[in-house]
Amino acid sequence: MVYFQAFLVWLVYSLGTKILFIKSIVWGNQLLVYGLIGIVSGGFGILFLYLFSHENFFKFAKLIEKKEIKKERKWLNFFSHAGKSITVLMIGLLAGPLFAALSARILLSAAKYKYWFVFIVSAASSVFWLFMARSGIWLLRIN
């Protein structure tokens, strides 16, 4: 049952964000697109941080964490020279809400602002990657 819950949470996150991201590339309303994808990604970041912080209650969160911890350790080692907040920011921007939540749980466990920080980093990550994708498509149209 725990494996099914972990798989279900991961599946909803993966499929939901990928579908929303692909649809957001072609939608016309800029403010709605960037706002929606930012809020959804920020919400997933907070959800993952909450699940990882309460893994005694949410047993499936430990399984998700075990699956992703090797990738997370690589990111942590890569940014080990930076401060904790900068490390969470860079990992979150480059890798998305799941890794932002894992990084914050490891590095910012005592911080009062960690949920807000993960929300902002997760939202910024999705907005950044959506901007990059839309810019790439725009550049392809010009050429």
CNS distance restraints for C-alpha pairs under 8 A (distance, minus, plus):
assign (resid   1 and name CA) (resid   5 and name CA) 6.33 0.50 0.50
assign (resid   2 and name CA) (resid   6 and name CA) 6.23 0.50 0.50
assign (resid   2 and name CA) (resid  59 and name CA) 6.42 0.50 0.50
assign (resid   2 and name CA) (resid  60 and name CA) 5.12 0.50 0.50
assign (resid   3 and name CA) (resid   7 and name CA) 6.04 0.50 0.50
assign (resid   3 and name CA) (resid  60 and name CA) 6.36 0.50 0.50
assign (resid   3 and name CA) (resid  63 and name CA) 7.38 0.50 0.50
assign (resid   4 and name CA) (resid   8 and name CA) 6.00 0.50 0.50
assign (resid   5 and name CA) (resid   9 and name CA) 6.18 0.50 0.50
assign (resid   5 and name CA) (resid  60 and name CA) 6.02 0.50 0.50
assign (resid   6 and name CA) (resid  10 and name CA) 6.13 0.50 0.50
assign (resid   6 and name CA) (resid  60 and name CA) 4.65 0.50 0.50
assign (resid   6 and name CA) (resid  61 and name CA) 6.49 0.50 0.50
assign (resid   6 and name CA) (resid  63 and name CA) 6.60 0.50 0.50
assign (resid   6 and name CA) (resid  64 and name CA) 6.24 0.50 0.50
assign (resid   7 and name CA) (resid  11 and name CA) 5.86 0.50 0.50
assign (resid   8 and name CA) (resid  12 and name CA) 6.09 0.50 0.50
assign (resid   9 and name CA) (resid  13 and name CA) 6.18 0.50 0.50
assign (resid  10 and name CA) (resid  14 and name CA) 5.95 0.50 0.50
assign (resid  10 and name CA) (resid  64 and name CA) 7.59 0.50 0.50
assign (resid  11 and name CA) (resid  15 and name CA) 5.82 0.50 0.50
assign (resid  11 and name CA) (resid  16 and name CA) 7.86 0.50 0.50
assign (resid  12 and name CA) (resid  16 and name CA) 5.46 0.50 0.50
assign (resid  13 and name CA) (resid  17 and name CA) 5.90 0.50 0.50
assign (resid  13 and name CA) (resid  44 and name CA) 7.33 0.50 0.50
assign (resid  14 and name CA) (resid  18 and name CA) 6.07 0.50 0.50
assign (resid  15 and name CA) (resid  19 and name CA) 5.93 0.50 0.50
assign (resid  16 and name CA) (resid  20 and name CA) 6.07 0.50 0.50
assign (resid  17 and name CA) (resid  21 and name CA) 5.87 0.50 0.50
assign (resid  17 and name CA) (resid  40 and name CA) 7.92 0.50 0.50
assign (resid  17 and name CA) (resid  41 and name CA) 7.43 0.50 0.50
assign (resid  18 and name CA) (resid  22 and name CA) 6.14 0.50 0.50
assign (resid  19 and name CA) (resid  23 and name CA) 6.12 0.50 0.50
assign (resid  20 and name CA) (resid  24 and name CA) 5.87 0.50 0.50
assign (resid  20 and name CA) (resid  37 and name CA) 7.11 0.50 0.50
assign (resid  21 and name CA) (resid  25 and name CA) 6.42 0.50 0.50
assign (resid  21 and name CA) (resid  37 and name CA) 7.21 0.50 0.50
assign (resid  21 and name CA) (resid 130 and name CA) 6.88 0.50 0.50
assign (resid  22 and name CA) (resid  26 and name CA) 7.24 0.50 0.50
assign (resid  23 and name CA) (resid  27 and name CA) 6.27 0.50 0.50
assign (resid  24 and name CA) (resid  33 and name CA) 5.70 0.50 0.50
assign (resid  24 and name CA) (resid  34 and name CA) 7.90 0.50 0.50
assign (resid  24 and name CA) (resid  37 and name CA) 7.64 0.50 0.50
assign (resid  24 and name CA) (resid 130 and name CA) 7.46 0.50 0.50
assign (resid  25 and name CA) (resid 130 and name CA) 6.72 0.50 0.50
assign (resid  25 and name CA) (resid 133 and name CA) 6.91 0.50 0.50
assign (resid  25 and name CA) (resid 134 and name CA) 5.75 0.50 0.50
assign (resid  27 and name CA) (resid  33 and name CA) 6.89 0.50 0.50
assign (resid  28 and name CA) (resid  33 and name CA) 7.81 0.50 0.50
assign (resid  29 and name CA) (resid  33 and name CA) 6.08 0.50 0.50
assign (resid  30 and name CA) (resid  34 and name CA) 6.11 0.50 0.50
assign (resid  31 and name CA) (resid  35 and name CA) 5.86 0.50 0.50
assign (resid  32 and name CA) (resid  36 and name CA) 5.79 0.50 0.50
assign (resid  33 and name CA) (resid  37 and name CA) 6.14 0.50 0.50
assign (resid  34 and name CA) (resid  38 and name CA) 5.93 0.50 0.50
assign (resid  34 and name CA) (resid 127 and name CA) 5.84 0.50 0.50
assign (resid  34 and name CA) (resid 130 and name CA) 7.73 0.50 0.50
assign (resid  35 and name CA) (resid  39 and name CA) 6.10 0.50 0.50
assign (resid  36 and name CA) (resid  40 and name CA) 6.11 0.50 0.50
assign (resid  37 and name CA) (resid  41 and name CA) 6.00 0.50 0.50
assign (resid  37 and name CA) (resid 123 and name CA) 7.16 0.50 0.50
assign (resid  37 and name CA) (resid 126 and name CA) 6.43 0.50 0.50
assign (resid  37 and name CA) (resid 127 and name CA) 6.80 0.50 0.50
assign (resid  38 and name CA) (resid  42 and name CA) 5.94 0.50 0.50
assign (resid  38 and name CA) (resid 122 and name CA) 7.28 0.50 0.50
assign (resid  38 and name CA) (resid 123 and name CA) 3.93 0.50 0.50
assign (resid  38 and name CA) (resid 124 and name CA) 6.56 0.50 0.50
assign (resid  38 and name CA) (resid 126 and name CA) 5.97 0.50 0.50
assign (resid  38 and name CA) (resid 127 and name CA) 5.88 0.50 0.50
assign (resid  39 and name CA) (resid  43 and name CA) 5.99 0.50 0.50
assign (resid  39 and name CA) (resid 123 and name CA) 6.11 0.50 0.50
assign (resid  40 and name CA) (resid  44 and name CA) 6.28 0.50 0.50
assign (resid  40 and name CA) (resid 123 and name CA) 7.52 0.50 0.50
assign (resid  41 and name CA) (resid  45 and name CA) 6.15 0.50 0.50
assign (resid  41 and name CA) (resid  97 and name CA) 6.34 0.50 0.50
assign (resid  41 and name CA) (resid 119 and name CA) 7.62 0.50 0.50
assign (resid  41 and name CA) (resid 122 and name CA) 5.49 0.50 0.50
assign (resid  41 and name CA) (resid 123 and name CA) 5.23 0.50 0.50
assign (resid  41 and name CA) (resid 126 and name CA) 6.44 0.50 0.50
assign (resid  42 and name CA) (resid  46 and name CA) 6.30 0.50 0.50
assign (resid  42 and name CA) (resid  97 and name CA) 7.02 0.50 0.50
assign (resid  42 and name CA) (resid 118 and name CA) 7.00 0.50 0.50
assign (resid  42 and name CA) (resid 119 and name CA) 4.10 0.50 0.50
assign (resid  42 and name CA) (resid 120 and name CA) 6.33 0.50 0.50
assign (resid  42 and name CA) (resid 121 and name CA) 7.39 0.50 0.50
assign (resid  42 and name CA) (resid 122 and name CA) 4.77 0.50 0.50
assign (resid  42 and name CA) (resid 123 and name CA) 4.61 0.50 0.50
assign (resid  43 and name CA) (resid  47 and name CA) 6.09 0.50 0.50
assign (resid  43 and name CA) (resid 119 and name CA) 6.51 0.50 0.50
assign (resid  44 and name CA) (resid  48 and name CA) 6.08 0.50 0.50
assign (resid  44 and name CA) (resid  97 and name CA) 6.34 0.50 0.50
assign (resid  44 and name CA) (resid  98 and name CA) 7.60 0.50 0.50
assign (resid  44 and name CA) (resid 122 and name CA) 7.89 0.50 0.50
assign (resid  45 and name CA) (resid  49 and name CA) 6.19 0.50 0.50
assign (resid  45 and name CA) (resid  97 and name CA) 4.37 0.50 0.50
assign (resid  45 and name CA) (resid  98 and name CA) 6.09 0.50 0.50
assign (resid  45 and name CA) (resid 100 and name CA) 6.81 0.50 0.50
assign (resid  45 and name CA) (resid 101 and name CA) 5.69 0.50 0.50
assign (resid  45 and name CA) (resid 118 and name CA) 5.84 0.50 0.50
assign (resid  45 and name CA) (resid 119 and name CA) 5.76 0.50 0.50
assign (resid  45 and name CA) (resid 122 and name CA) 5.75 0.50 0.50
assign (resid  46 and name CA) (resid  50 and name CA) 6.07 0.50 0.50
assign (resid  46 and name CA) (resid 101 and name CA) 7.10 0.50 0.50
assign (resid  46 and name CA) (resid 115 and name CA) 5.89 0.50 0.50
assign (resid  46 and name CA) (resid 116 and name CA) 7.99 0.50 0.50
assign (resid  46 and name CA) (resid 118 and name CA) 6.30 0.50 0.50
assign (resid  46 and name CA) (resid 119 and name CA) 5.86 0.50 0.50
assign (resid  47 and name CA) (resid  51 and name CA) 6.14 0.50 0.50
assign (resid  48 and name CA) (resid  52 and name CA) 5.97 0.50 0.50
assign (resid  48 and name CA) (resid  97 and name CA) 7.64 0.50 0.50
assign (resid  48 and name CA) (resid  98 and name CA) 6.24 0.50 0.50
assign (resid  48 and name CA) (resid 101 and name CA) 5.76 0.50 0.50
assign (resid  48 and name CA) (resid 102 and name CA) 7.75 0.50 0.50
assign (resid  49 and name CA) (resid  53 and name CA) 5.93 0.50 0.50
assign (resid  49 and name CA) (resid 101 and name CA) 4.54 0.50 0.50
assign (resid  49 and name CA) (resid 102 and name CA) 6.73 0.50 0.50
assign (resid  49 and name CA) (resid 104 and name CA) 7.42 0.50 0.50
assign (resid  49 and name CA) (resid 105 and name CA) 6.54 0.50 0.50
assign (resid  49 and name CA) (resid 115 and name CA) 7.25 0.50 0.50
assign (resid  49 and name CA) (resid 118 and name CA) 7.74 0.50 0.50
assign (resid  50 and name CA) (resid  54 and name CA) 6.17 0.50 0.50
assign (resid  51 and name CA) (resid  55 and name CA) 5.90 0.50 0.50
assign (resid  51 and name CA) (resid  58 and name CA) 6.25 0.50 0.50
assign (resid  51 and name CA) (resid  61 and name CA) 5.74 0.50 0.50
assign (resid  52 and name CA) (resid  58 and name CA) 7.98 0.50 0.50
assign (resid  52 and name CA) (resid  61 and name CA) 5.62 0.50 0.50
assign (resid  52 and name CA) (resid  62 and name CA) 6.97 0.50 0.50
assign (resid  52 and name CA) (resid  65 and name CA) 7.39 0.50 0.50
assign (resid  52 and name CA) (resid 101 and name CA) 7.68 0.50 0.50
assign (resid  52 and name CA) (resid 102 and name CA) 7.19 0.50 0.50
assign (resid  52 and name CA) (resid 105 and name CA) 7.06 0.50 0.50
assign (resid  53 and name CA) (resid 105 and name CA) 6.57 0.50 0.50
assign (resid  54 and name CA) (resid  58 and name CA) 6.22 0.50 0.50
assign (resid  55 and name CA) (resid  59 and name CA) 5.44 0.50 0.50
assign (resid  55 and name CA) (resid  60 and name CA) 7.47 0.50 0.50
assign (resid  55 and name CA) (resid  61 and name CA) 5.59 0.50 0.50
assign (resid  55 and name CA) (resid  62 and name CA) 5.93 0.50 0.50
assign (resid  58 and name CA) (resid  62 and name CA) 7.71 0.50 0.50
assign (resid  59 and name CA) (resid  63 and name CA) 7.33 0.50 0.50
assign (resid  60 and name CA) (resid  64 and name CA) 6.57 0.50 0.50
assign (resid  61 and name CA) (resid  65 and name CA) 6.12 0.50 0.50
assign (resid  62 and name CA) (resid  66 and name CA) 6.09 0.50 0.50
assign (resid  63 and name CA) (resid  67 and name CA) 6.25 0.50 0.50
assign (resid  64 and name CA) (resid  68 and name CA) 6.40 0.50 0.50
assign (resid  65 and name CA) (resid  69 and name CA) 5.69 0.50 0.50
assign (resid  65 and name CA) (resid 102 and name CA) 7.46 0.50 0.50
assign (resid  66 and name CA) (resid  70 and name CA) 7.82 0.50 0.50
assign (resid  68 and name CA) (resid  72 and name CA) 6.28 0.50 0.50
assign (resid  69 and name CA) (resid  73 and name CA) 6.05 0.50 0.50
assign (resid  70 and name CA) (resid  74 and name CA) 6.55 0.50 0.50
assign (resid  71 and name CA) (resid  75 and name CA) 6.54 0.50 0.50
assign (resid  72 and name CA) (resid  76 and name CA) 6.16 0.50 0.50
assign (resid  72 and name CA) (resid  99 and name CA) 6.59 0.50 0.50
assign (resid  72 and name CA) (resid 102 and name CA) 7.41 0.50 0.50
assign (resid  72 and name CA) (resid 103 and name CA) 7.31 0.50 0.50
assign (resid  73 and name CA) (resid  77 and name CA) 6.07 0.50 0.50
assign (resid  74 and name CA) (resid  78 and name CA) 6.13 0.50 0.50
assign (resid  75 and name CA) (resid  79 and name CA) 6.32 0.50 0.50
assign (resid  75 and name CA) (resid  91 and name CA) 6.46 0.50 0.50
assign (resid  76 and name CA) (resid  80 and name CA) 5.71 0.50 0.50
assign (resid  76 and name CA) (resid  87 and name CA) 7.17 0.50 0.50
assign (resid  76 and name CA) (resid  91 and name CA) 7.86 0.50 0.50
assign (resid  76 and name CA) (resid 103 and name CA) 7.71 0.50 0.50
assign (resid  79 and name CA) (resid  87 and name CA) 5.60 0.50 0.50
assign (resid  79 and name CA) (resid  90 and name CA) 7.92 0.50 0.50
assign (resid  80 and name CA) (resid  87 and name CA) 7.23 0.50 0.50
assign (resid  82 and name CA) (resid  86 and name CA) 6.14 0.50 0.50
assign (resid  82 and name CA) (resid  87 and name CA) 5.93 0.50 0.50
assign (resid  83 and name CA) (resid  87 and name CA) 5.99 0.50 0.50
assign (resid  84 and name CA) (resid  88 and name CA) 6.25 0.50 0.50
assign (resid  84 and name CA) (resid 107 and name CA) 5.93 0.50 0.50
assign (resid  84 and name CA) (resid 108 and name CA) 7.06 0.50 0.50
assign (resid  85 and name CA) (resid  89 and name CA) 6.06 0.50 0.50
assign (resid  85 and name CA) (resid 107 and name CA) 7.90 0.50 0.50
assign (resid  85 and name CA) (resid 108 and name CA) 7.50 0.50 0.50
assign (resid  86 and name CA) (resid  90 and name CA) 6.05 0.50 0.50
assign (resid  87 and name CA) (resid  91 and name CA) 6.06 0.50 0.50
assign (resid  87 and name CA) (resid 103 and name CA) 7.92 0.50 0.50
assign (resid  88 and name CA) (resid  92 and name CA) 5.81 0.50 0.50
assign (resid  88 and name CA) (resid 100 and name CA) 5.93 0.50 0.50
assign (resid  88 and name CA) (resid 103 and name CA) 5.52 0.50 0.50
assign (resid  88 and name CA) (resid 104 and name CA) 6.05 0.50 0.50
assign (resid  88 and name CA) (resid 107 and name CA) 7.61 0.50 0.50
assign (resid  89 and name CA) (resid  93 and name CA) 6.00 0.50 0.50
assign (resid  89 and name CA) (resid 100 and name CA) 7.31 0.50 0.50
assign (resid  89 and name CA) (resid 121 and name CA) 5.97 0.50 0.50
assign (resid  90 and name CA) (resid  94 and name CA) 6.10 0.50 0.50
assign (resid  91 and name CA) (resid  95 and name CA) 5.65 0.50 0.50
assign (resid  91 and name CA) (resid  96 and name CA) 7.43 0.50 0.50
assign (resid  91 and name CA) (resid  99 and name CA) 6.64 0.50 0.50
assign (resid  91 and name CA) (resid 100 and name CA) 6.14 0.50 0.50
assign (resid  91 and name CA) (resid 103 and name CA) 7.46 0.50 0.50
assign (resid  92 and name CA) (resid  96 and name CA) 4.87 0.50 0.50
assign (resid  92 and name CA) (resid  97 and name CA) 6.06 0.50 0.50
assign (resid  92 and name CA) (resid  98 and name CA) 7.91 0.50 0.50
assign (resid  92 and name CA) (resid  99 and name CA) 5.92 0.50 0.50
assign (resid  92 and name CA) (resid 100 and name CA) 4.09 0.50 0.50
assign (resid  92 and name CA) (resid 101 and name CA) 7.87 0.50 0.50
assign (resid  92 and name CA) (resid 103 and name CA) 7.92 0.50 0.50
assign (resid  92 and name CA) (resid 118 and name CA) 7.83 0.50 0.50
assign (resid  92 and name CA) (resid 121 and name CA) 5.81 0.50 0.50
assign (resid  92 and name CA) (resid 122 and name CA) 6.12 0.50 0.50
assign (resid  92 and name CA) (resid 125 and name CA) 6.45 0.50 0.50
assign (resid  93 and name CA) (resid 100 and name CA) 7.81 0.50 0.50
assign (resid  93 and name CA) (resid 121 and name CA) 6.24 0.50 0.50
assign (resid  93 and name CA) (resid 122 and name CA) 6.86 0.50 0.50
assign (resid  93 and name CA) (resid 124 and name CA) 6.65 0.50 0.50
assign (resid  93 and name CA) (resid 125 and name CA) 4.21 0.50 0.50
assign (resid  93 and name CA) (resid 126 and name CA) 7.78 0.50 0.50
assign (resid  93 and name CA) (resid 128 and name CA) 7.62 0.50 0.50
assign (resid  94 and name CA) (resid 125 and name CA) 6.69 0.50 0.50
assign (resid  95 and name CA) (resid  99 and name CA) 6.03 0.50 0.50
assign (resid  95 and name CA) (resid 100 and name CA) 7.40 0.50 0.50
assign (resid  95 and name CA) (resid 125 and name CA) 7.74 0.50 0.50
assign (resid  96 and name CA) (resid 100 and name CA) 6.14 0.50 0.50
assign (resid  96 and name CA) (resid 122 and name CA) 5.87 0.50 0.50
assign (resid  96 and name CA) (resid 125 and name CA) 5.83 0.50 0.50
assign (resid  96 and name CA) (resid 126 and name CA) 7.02 0.50 0.50
assign (resid  97 and name CA) (resid 101 and name CA) 6.06 0.50 0.50
assign (resid  97 and name CA) (resid 118 and name CA) 7.39 0.50 0.50
assign (resid  97 and name CA) (resid 121 and name CA) 7.60 0.50 0.50
assign (resid  97 and name CA) (resid 122 and name CA) 4.68 0.50 0.50
assign (resid  97 and name CA) (resid 123 and name CA) 7.99 0.50 0.50
assign (resid  97 and name CA) (resid 125 and name CA) 7.68 0.50 0.50
assign (resid  98 and name CA) (resid 102 and name CA) 6.37 0.50 0.50
assign (resid  99 and name CA) (resid 103 and name CA) 5.94 0.50 0.50
assign (resid 100 and name CA) (resid 104 and name CA) 6.06 0.50 0.50
assign (resid 100 and name CA) (resid 118 and name CA) 6.12 0.50 0.50
assign (resid 100 and name CA) (resid 121 and name CA) 7.16 0.50 0.50
assign (resid 100 and name CA) (resid 122 and name CA) 6.74 0.50 0.50
assign (resid 101 and name CA) (resid 105 and name CA) 6.09 0.50 0.50
assign (resid 101 and name CA) (resid 118 and name CA) 6.21 0.50 0.50
assign (resid 102 and name CA) (resid 106 and name CA) 6.28 0.50 0.50
assign (resid 103 and name CA) (resid 107 and name CA) 5.83 0.50 0.50
assign (resid 103 and name CA) (resid 108 and name CA) 7.59 0.50 0.50
assign (resid 104 and name CA) (resid 108 and name CA) 4.79 0.50 0.50
assign (resid 104 and name CA) (resid 109 and name CA) 6.55 0.50 0.50
assign (resid 104 and name CA) (resid 114 and name CA) 6.47 0.50 0.50
assign (resid 104 and name CA) (resid 118 and name CA) 7.06 0.50 0.50
assign (resid 105 and name CA) (resid 109 and name CA) 5.03 0.50 0.50
assign (resid 108 and name CA) (resid 114 and name CA) 6.34 0.50 0.50
assign (resid 109 and name CA) (resid 114 and name CA) 7.58 0.50 0.50
assign (resid 113 and name CA) (resid 117 and name CA) 6.02 0.50 0.50
assign (resid 114 and name CA) (resid 118 and name CA) 6.01 0.50 0.50
assign (resid 115 and name CA) (resid 119 and name CA) 6.16 0.50 0.50
assign (resid 116 and name CA) (resid 120 and name CA) 6.16 0.50 0.50
assign (resid 117 and name CA) (resid 121 and name CA) 6.04 0.50 0.50
assign (resid 118 and name CA) (resid 122 and name CA) 5.82 0.50 0.50
assign (resid 119 and name CA) (resid 123 and name CA) 6.05 0.50 0.50
assign (resid 120 and name CA) (resid 124 and name CA) 5.98 0.50 0.50
assign (resid 121 and name CA) (resid 125 and name CA) 6.00 0.50 0.50
assign (resid 122 and name CA) (resid 126 and name CA) 6.45 0.50 0.50
assign (resid 123 and name CA) (resid 127 and name CA) 6.20 0.50 0.50
assign (resid 124 and name CA) (resid 128 and name CA) 5.86 0.50 0.50
assign (resid 125 and name CA) (resid 129 and name CA) 6.20 0.50 0.50
assign (resid 126 and name CA) (resid 130 and name CA) 5.95 0.50 0.50
assign (resid 127 and name CA) (resid 131 and name CA) 5.99 0.50 0.50
assign (resid 128 and name CA) (resid 132 and name CA) 6.20 0.50 0.50
assign (resid 129 and name CA) (resid 133 and name CA) 6.12 0.50 0.50
assign (resid 130 and name CA) (resid 134 and name CA) 6.05 0.50 0.50
assign (resid 131 and name CA) (resid 135 and name CA) 5.91 0.50 0.50
assign (resid 132 and name CA) (resid 136 and name CA) 6.10 0.50 0.50
assign (resid 133 and name CA) (resid 137 and name CA) 6.33 0.50 0.50
assign (resid 134 and name CA) (resid 138 and name CA) 6.08 0.50 0.50
assign (resid 135 and name CA) (resid 139 and name CA) 6.07 0.50 0.50
assign (resid 136 and name CA) (resid 140 and name CA) 6.22 0.50 0.50
assign (resid 137 and name CA) (resid 141 and name CA) 6.33 0.50 0.50
assign (resid 138 and name CA) (resid 142 and name CA) 6.50 0.50 0.50
assign (resid 139 and name CA) (resid 143 and name CA) 6.52 0.50 0.50
